[in-house]
Amino acid sequence: MHPQNLLLTLAQLYPTGDSPRFFKGYGTTLGLLMWAASIYTIMGLTFHKINKKRAAMEETSDGMTDRELAELGNNSPHFRYTT
C-alpha cells in the first residue's frame, strides 16, 4: 500500500472528532486482527490435515526411487507444509 493511501485510510478511521475513544478505528483494527487469526488457524489446521495424509502416503511410496519422488514436486509424500 502506498503511504498516501495509508494516510487517507487512517484519517477516516481515526478522525479527531472521535478522540479519545476512536471506536471506529479500534473496531476496524480488532476486526482485521480477528480475521487474520481465523485465517491463520484455518491454514494451520488444513496443513496439519494434509501432512497427516502425506505421512500415511509415505508408507505406500516405498517402491518409488528418489528420482521419481523428486519429480512429484509438491505432491511428493516427503513434502511437508509448515507454519
PLY file of the C-alpha trace (Angstrom):
ply
format ascii 1.0
element vertex 83
property float x
property float y
property float z
element edge 82
property int vertex1
property int vertex2
end_header
0.00 0.00 0.00
1.30 3.44 -0.85
1.91 5.84 2.05
-0.62 8.33 0.64
-3.37 5.69 0.65
-2.47 4.69 4.19
-2.71 8.29 5.41
-6.11 8.73 3.77
-7.37 5.50 5.34
-6.06 6.40 8.79
-7.64 9.84 8.58
-11.01 8.15 8.01
-10.58 5.54 10.75
-9.21 7.87 13.44
-10.84 11.29 12.96
-10.02 13.89 15.61
-13.73 14.26 16.42
-13.80 10.71 17.79
-10.96 11.26 20.26
-10.11 9.96 22.81
-12.00 6.69 22.20
-11.80 6.10 18.41
-14.43 3.33 18.34
-14.41 3.11 14.53
-10.62 2.82 14.26
-10.18 0.35 17.10
-13.18 -1.70 15.96
-11.77 -1.97 12.45
-8.35 -2.92 13.78
-9.83 -5.54 16.10
-11.96 -6.94 13.27
-8.95 -7.29 10.98
-6.97 -8.91 13.78
-9.73 -11.47 14.38
-9.99 -12.14 10.63
-6.23 -12.73 10.39
-6.27 -15.03 13.45
-9.11 -17.11 11.98
-7.38 -17.40 8.59
-4.13 -18.45 10.29
-5.99 -21.05 12.37
-7.77 -22.48 9.32
-4.48 -22.57 7.41
-2.71 -24.38 10.27
-5.47 -26.97 10.61
-5.55 -27.55 6.86
-1.78 -28.01 6.68
-1.88 -30.41 9.61
-4.56 -32.49 7.87
-2.60 -32.57 4.59
0.60 -33.54 6.42
-1.21 -36.45 8.14
-2.39 -37.72 4.74
1.13 -37.46 3.36
2.55 -39.35 6.34
0.17 -42.21 5.57
1.04 -41.97 1.88
4.77 -42.14 2.67
4.43 -45.77 3.74
2.98 -46.74 0.37
5.70 -44.95 -1.63
8.50 -47.28 -0.54
8.79 -48.80 -4.02
9.50 -45.43 -5.70
13.03 -44.26 -6.49
14.39 -40.96 -5.24
14.19 -39.54 -8.75
10.51 -40.46 -9.09
9.77 -38.87 -5.72
11.68 -35.72 -6.73
9.67 -35.49 -9.96
6.45 -35.39 -7.93
7.46 -31.97 -6.54
4.88 -30.68 -4.07
2.89 -33.89 -4.46
5.75 -35.93 -3.04
4.89 -37.70 0.22
8.12 -36.27 1.66
6.94 -32.68 1.12
5.55 -31.08 4.30
3.77 -27.79 4.93
4.92 -25.66 7.85
3.52 -22.57 9.51
0 1
1 2
2 3
3 4
4 5
5 6
6 7
7 8
8 9
9 10
10 11
11 12
12 13
13 14
14 15
15 16
16 17
17 18
18 19
19 20
20 21
21 22
22 23
23 24
24 25
25 26
26 27
27 28
28 29
29 30
30 31
31 32
32 33
33 34
34 35
35 36
36 37
37 38
38 39
39 40
40 41
41 42
42 43
43 44
44 45
45 46
46 47
47 48
48 49
49 50
50 51
51 52
52 53
53 54
54 55
55 56
56 57
57 58
58 59
59 60
60 61
61 62
62 63
63 64
64 65
65 66
66 67
67 68
68 69
69 70
70 71
71 72
72 73
73 74
74 75
75 76
76 77
77 78
78 79
79 80
80 81
81 82
